Amino acid sequence: MTVRALPNGTLSSGSANVCQGTQVQLRFTSSAGTGPFSVIVNGTTYNSITSGTLFNVTPNINSTTTFNLTKITDANTCVLQNP
């Protein structure tokens, strides 16, 4: 039996400032687990995320927004809730 570490990681912004109504990009950086990852951010699931690579967030934002990472699932189906 192999015991796998739970996935873990952080979100960061692709850009500190964006114009209202434009596309936002985030970067998920894994500190544990096996990619690719599925992450849930602000209630939306993003699949096939590669650690360290930018991904587009939907919908486009119209005001200052906080992005909350609430679930990480790795390629081994290991899951971390509320990292």
DOPA-27470 format. One record per residue: residue number from 0; residue in three letters; x, y, z of N, C-alpha, C in turn. Coordinates in Angstrom, 1 decimal, m for minus. Example, Ala and Ser with C-alpha at 12.3 -4.5 7.8 and 13.67 -1.06 7.14 Angstrom:
BEGIN
+-----+------+--------+--------+--------+--------+--------+--------+--------+--------+--------+
!  nr ! rest !   n_px !   n_py !   n_pz !  ca_px !  ca_py !  ca_pz !   c_px !   c_py !   c_pz !
+-----+------+--------+--------+--------+--------+--------+--------+--------+--------+--------+
!   0 !  ALA !   13.2 !   m5.7 !    7.8 !   12.3 !   m4.5 !    7.8 !   13.2 !   m3.3 !    7.8 !
!   1 !  SER !   12.8 !   m2.2 !    7.1 !   13.7 !   m1.1 !    7.1 !   12.9 !    0.0 !    7.9 !
+-----+------+--------+--------+--------+--------+--------+--------+--------+--------+--------+
END
This chain:
BEGIN
+-----+------+--------+--------+--------+--------+--------+--------+--------+--------+--------+
!  nr ! rest !   n_px !   n_py !   n_pz !  ca_px !  ca_py !  ca_pz !   c_px !   c_py !   c_pz !
+-----+------+--------+--------+--------+--------+--------+--------+--------+--------+--------+
!   0 !  MET !    0.8 !   m1.2 !    0.0 !    0.0 !    0.0 !    0.0 !    0.9 !    1.2 !    0.0 !
!   1 !  THR !    0.5 !    2.2 !   m0.8 !    1.2 !    3.4 !   m0.9 !    0.4 !    4.5 !   m0.3 !
!   2 !  VAL !    1.0 !    5.3 !    0.6 !    0.3 !    6.4 !    1.3 !    0.8 !    7.7 !    0.6 !
!   3 !  ARG !   m0.1 !    8.4 !    0.0 !    0.2 !    9.6 !   m0.8 !   m0.1 !   10.8 !    0.1 !
!   4 !  ALA !    0.8 !   11.8 !    0.0 !    0.5 !   13.1 !    0.7 !   m0.7 !   13.8 !    0.1 !
!   5 !  LEU !   m1.4 !   14.5 !    0.9 !   m2.5 !   15.3 !    0.4 !   m2.0 !   16.5 !   m0.4 !
!   6 !  PRO !   m2.7 !   16.8 !   m1.4 !   m2.2 !   18.0 !   m2.2 !   m2.3 !   19.3 !   m1.4 !
!   7 !  ASN !   m1.5 !   20.2 !   m1.7 !   m1.5 !   21.5 !   m1.0 !   m0.9 !   22.5 !   m2.0 !
!   8 !  GLY !   m1.2 !   23.8 !   m1.7 !   m0.6 !   24.8 !   m2.6 !   m1.2 !   26.1 !   m2.3 !
!   9 !  THR !   m0.8 !   27.1 !   m3.1 !   m1.3 !   28.5 !   m2.9 !   m1.7 !   29.1 !   m4.2 !
!  10 !  LEU !   m2.5 !   30.1 !   m4.1 !   m2.9 !   30.9 !   m5.3 !   m2.1 !   32.3 !   m5.3 !
!  11 !  SER !   m1.8 !   32.7 !   m6.4 !   m1.2 !   34.1 !   m6.6 !   m1.8 !   34.7 !   m7.8 !
!  12 !  SER !   m1.7 !   36.0 !   m7.9 !   m2.3 !   36.7 !   m9.0 !   m1.3 !   36.8 !  m10.2 !
!  13 !  GLY !   m1.8 !   36.7 !  m11.4 !   m0.9 !   36.9 !  m12.6 !   m0.6 !   38.3 !  m12.8 !
!  14 !  SER !   m1.4 !   39.2 !  m12.2 !   m1.1 !   40.7 !  m12.3 !   m1.7 !   41.4 !  m11.1 !
!  15 !  ALA !   m1.0 !   42.3 !  m10.6 !   m1.5 !   43.0 !   m9.4 !   m2.7 !   43.9 !   m9.7 !
!  16 !  ASN !   m2.8 !   44.5 !  m10.9 !   m3.9 !   45.3 !  m11.3 !   m4.4 !   44.9 !  m12.7 !
!  17 !  VAL !   m5.7 !   45.0 !  m12.8 !   m6.4 !   44.7 !  m14.1 !   m7.5 !   45.7 !  m14.3 !
!  18 !  CYS !   m7.9 !   45.9 !  m15.5 !   m9.0 !   46.9 !  m15.8 !  m10.3 !   46.2 !  m15.6 !
!  19 !  GLN !  m11.3 !   47.0 !  m15.2 !  m12.6 !   46.5 !  m15.0 !  m13.1 !   45.7 !  m16.2 !
!  20 !  GLY !  m13.7 !   44.5 !  m15.9 !  m14.3 !   43.8 !  m17.0 !  m13.4 !   42.9 !  m17.8 !
!  21 !  THR !  m12.1 !   42.9 !  m17.4 !  m11.1 !   42.2 !  m18.2 !  m10.8 !   40.8 !  m17.6 !
!  22 !  GLN !  m10.2 !   40.0 !  m18.4 !   m9.8 !   38.6 !  m18.0 !   m8.8 !   38.7 !  m16.8 !
!  23 !  VAL !   m9.0 !   37.8 !  m15.8 !   m8.0 !   37.7 !  m14.7 !   m7.4 !   36.4 !  m14.8 !
!  24 !  GLN !   m6.1 !   36.3 !  m14.5 !   m5.4 !   35.1 !  m14.4 !   m4.8 !   34.9 !  m13.0 !
!  25 !  LEU !   m4.9 !   33.6 !  m12.6 !   m4.3 !   33.2 !  m11.3 !   m3.3 !   32.1 !  m11.6 !
!  26 !  ARG !   m2.4 !   31.9 !  m10.6 !   m1.4 !   30.9 !  m10.6 !   m1.6 !   30.0 !   m9.4 !
!  27 !  PHE !   m1.8 !   28.7 !   m9.6 !   m1.7 !   27.7 !   m8.5 !   m0.4 !   27.1 !   m8.4 !
!  28 !  THR !    0.3 !   27.2 !   m7.2 !    1.6 !   26.6 !   m7.1 !    1.5 !   25.5 !   m6.0 !
!  29 !  SER !    1.8 !   24.3 !   m6.4 !    1.7 !   23.2 !   m5.6 !    2.9 !   23.0 !   m4.7 !
!  30 !  SER !    2.6 !   22.7 !   m3.4 !    3.7 !   22.4 !   m2.5 !    3.7 !   20.9 !   m2.1 !
!  31 !  ALA !    2.6 !   20.2 !   m2.5 !    2.5 !   18.7 !   m2.3 !    1.4 !   18.2 !   m3.3 !
!  32 !  GLY !    1.5 !   16.9 !   m3.6 !    0.5 !   16.3 !   m4.4 !    1.1 !   16.1 !   m5.8 !
!  33 !  THR !    0.3 !   15.4 !   m6.7 !    0.8 !   15.0 !   m8.0 !   m0.2 !   15.7 !   m9.0 !
!  34 !  GLY !    0.4 !   16.5 !   m9.9 !   m0.4 !   17.2 !  m10.9 !   m0.8 !   16.3 !  m12.1 !
!  35 !  PRO !   m1.7 !   16.7 !  m12.9 !   m2.4 !   18.0 !  m12.9 !   m3.4 !   18.0 !  m11.8 !
!  36 !  PHE !   m3.8 !   19.2 !  m11.4 !   m4.7 !   19.4 !  m10.3 !   m6.1 !   20.0 !  m10.8 !
!  37 !  SER !   m7.1 !   19.7 !   m9.9 !   m8.4 !   20.5 !  m10.0 !   m8.4 !   21.3 !   m8.8 !
!  38 !  VAL !   m8.8 !   22.6 !   m9.0 !   m9.0 !   23.5 !   m7.8 !  m10.3 !   24.1 !   m7.9 !
!  39 !  ILE !  m10.9 !   24.4 !   m6.7 !  m12.1 !   25.2 !   m6.6 !  m11.7 !   26.6 !   m6.1 !
!  40 !  VAL !  m12.1 !   27.6 !   m6.8 !  m11.8 !   29.0 !   m6.4 !  m13.1 !   29.7 !   m6.5 !
!  41 !  ASN !  m13.5 !   30.3 !   m5.4 !  m14.7 !   31.1 !   m5.3 !  m15.9 !   30.3 !   m5.9 !
!  42 !  GLY !  m16.0 !   29.0 !   m5.6 !  m17.1 !   28.2 !   m6.0 !  m17.0 !   27.6 !   m7.5 !
!  43 !  THR !  m16.0 !   28.0 !   m8.2 !  m15.9 !   27.5 !   m9.6 !  m14.7 !   26.5 !   m9.7 !
!  44 !  THR !  m15.0 !   25.4 !  m10.4 !  m13.9 !   24.4 !  m10.5 !  m13.1 !   24.6 !  m11.8 !
!  45 !  TYR !  m11.8 !   24.5 !  m11.6 !  m10.9 !   24.7 !  m12.7 !  m10.1 !   23.3 !  m12.8 !
!  46 !  ASN !  m10.1 !   22.7 !  m13.9 !   m9.5 !   21.4 !  m14.1 !   m8.2 !   21.4 !  m14.9 !
!  47 !  SER !   m7.4 !   20.4 !  m14.8 !   m6.2 !   20.2 !  m15.5 !   m5.2 !   21.4 !  m15.3 !
!  48 !  ILE !   m5.1 !   21.8 !  m14.1 !   m4.2 !   22.9 !  m13.7 !   m2.8 !   22.4 !  m13.5 !
!  49 !  THR !   m1.8 !   22.9 !  m14.1 !   m0.4 !   22.6 !  m13.9 !    0.2 !   23.6 !  m12.9 !
!  50 !  SER !    0.9 !   23.1 !  m11.9 !    1.5 !   23.9 !  m10.9 !    2.4 !   24.9 !  m11.6 !
!  51 !  GLY !    2.2 !   26.2 !  m11.1 !    3.1 !   27.3 !  m11.6 !    2.7 !   27.9 !  m12.9 !
!  52 !  THR !    1.6 !   27.4 !  m13.5 !    1.1 !   28.0 !  m14.8 !   m0.1 !   28.8 !  m14.6 !
!  53 !  LEU !   m0.2 !   29.9 !  m15.3 !   m1.4 !   30.8 !  m15.2 !   m2.6 !   30.1 !  m15.8 !
!  54 !  PHE !   m3.8 !   30.4 !  m15.2 !   m5.0 !   29.9 !  m15.7 !   m6.1 !   31.1 !  m15.6 !
!  55 !  ASN !   m7.0 !   31.1 !  m16.6 !   m8.0 !   32.1 !  m16.7 !   m9.1 !   31.9 !  m15.7 !
!  56 !  VAL !   m9.5 !   33.0 !  m15.0 !  m10.6 !   32.9 !  m14.0 !  m11.9 !   33.5 !  m14.7 !
!  57 !  THR !  m13.0 !   32.8 !  m14.5 !  m14.3 !   33.3 !  m15.0 !  m15.2 !   33.5 !  m13.8 !
!  58 !  PRO !  m16.1 !   34.5 !  m13.9 !  m16.2 !   35.4 !  m14.9 !  m15.2 !   36.6 !  m14.8 !
!  59 !  ASN !  m15.1 !   37.4 !  m15.8 !  m14.3 !   38.6 !  m15.6 !  m14.8 !   39.4 !  m14.5 !
!  60 !  ILE !  m13.8 !   40.1 !  m13.8 !  m14.2 !   40.8 !  m12.6 !  m14.5 !   42.3 !  m12.9 !
!  61 !  ASN !  m15.4 !   42.9 !  m12.0 !  m15.8 !   44.3 !  m12.2 !  m15.4 !   45.1 !  m11.0 !
!  62 !  SER !  m14.9 !   44.5 !  m10.0 !  m14.5 !   45.2 !   m8.7 !  m13.4 !   44.5 !   m8.0 !
!  63 !  THR !  m12.9 !   45.1 !   m7.0 !  m11.8 !   44.4 !   m6.2 !  m12.4 !   43.1 !   m5.7 !
!  64 !  THR !  m11.6 !   42.0 !   m5.9 !  m12.1 !   40.7 !   m5.6 !  m11.1 !   39.9 !   m4.8 !
!  65 !  THR !  m11.5 !   39.1 !   m3.8 !  m10.7 !   38.2 !   m3.1 !  m10.9 !   36.8 !   m3.6 !
!  66 !  PHE !   m9.9 !   36.1 !   m4.0 !  m10.0 !   34.8 !   m4.5 !   m9.7 !   33.8 !   m3.4 !
!  67 !  ASN !  m10.7 !   32.9 !   m3.1 !  m10.6 !   31.9 !   m2.1 !  m10.4 !   30.5 !   m2.7 !
!  68 !  LEU !   m9.3 !   29.8 !   m2.3 !   m9.1 !   28.5 !   m2.7 !   m9.7 !   27.6 !   m1.7 !
!  69 !  THR !  m10.7 !   26.8 !   m2.1 !  m11.4 !   26.0 !   m1.1 !  m11.3 !   24.5 !   m1.3 !
!  70 !  LYS !  m10.7 !   24.0 !   m2.4 !  m10.5 !   22.6 !   m2.6 !   m9.4 !   22.3 !   m3.6 !
!  71 !  ILE !   m8.6 !   21.3 !   m3.3 !   m7.5 !   20.9 !   m4.3 !   m7.6 !   19.4 !   m4.4 !
!  72 !  THR !   m7.7 !   18.9 !   m5.7 !   m7.7 !   17.5 !   m6.0 !   m6.5 !   17.2 !   m6.9 !
!  73 !  ASP !   m5.7 !   16.2 !   m6.6 !   m4.6 !   15.9 !   m7.4 !   m4.9 !   14.8 !   m8.4 !
!  74 !  ALA !   m3.9 !   14.4 !   m9.2 !   m4.1 !   13.4 !  m10.2 !   m4.3 !   12.0 !   m9.6 !
!  75 !  ASN !   m4.0 !   11.8 !   m8.3 !   m4.2 !   10.6 !   m7.6 !   m5.6 !   10.6 !   m6.9 !
!  76 !  THR !   m6.4 !   11.6 !   m7.1 !   m7.7 !   11.8 !   m6.5 !   m7.6 !   12.0 !   m5.0 !
!  77 !  CYS !   m6.4 !   12.4 !   m4.5 !   m6.3 !   12.9 !   m3.1 !   m6.9 !   14.3 !   m3.0 !
!  78 !  VAL !   m7.6 !   14.6 !   m1.9 !   m8.3 !   15.8 !   m1.8 !   m8.0 !   16.6 !   m0.5 !
!  79 !  LEU !   m7.8 !   17.9 !   m0.7 !   m7.6 !   18.7 !    0.5 !   m8.7 !   19.8 !    0.5 !
!  80 !  GLN !   m9.6 !   19.8 !    1.5 !  m10.6 !   20.8 !    1.6 !  m10.1 !   22.0 !    2.4 !
!  81 !  ASN !  m10.4 !   23.2 !    2.0 !  m10.1 !   24.4 !    2.8 !   m8.6 !   24.5 !    3.2 !
!  82 !  PRO !   m7.7 !   24.5 !    2.1 !   m6.3 !   24.6 !    2.4 !   m5.9 !   25.8 !    3.2 !
+-----+------+--------+--------+--------+--------+--------+--------+--------+--------+--------+
END
